[in-house]
């Protein structure tokens, strides 16, 4: 392979790795926020009028 192809493949791999890590971290953060907000609703369920 020539040098340009190697650099393109390397940059693509690094970009995919970064996107994967960001997706994983945002998923964990959103999950934690959902658990916390659900716990607040469960804690205050007596005050809810449905």
C-alpha positions, 0 to 999 in steps of 0.5 A: 500500500502506498502512504496516502492509503495507509494514512487514510485508513489510520485516520478513519480508524481513529475517527471511528474509535473517537465516535464510539467512545463519545457514543458510549459515554453519552449513553452512560450519562443519559442512562444515569440521568434517566435513573435519577429522574425516575427515582425522583418521580418514584420518591414523590409519587404520593404528590402526583395527581394522575 
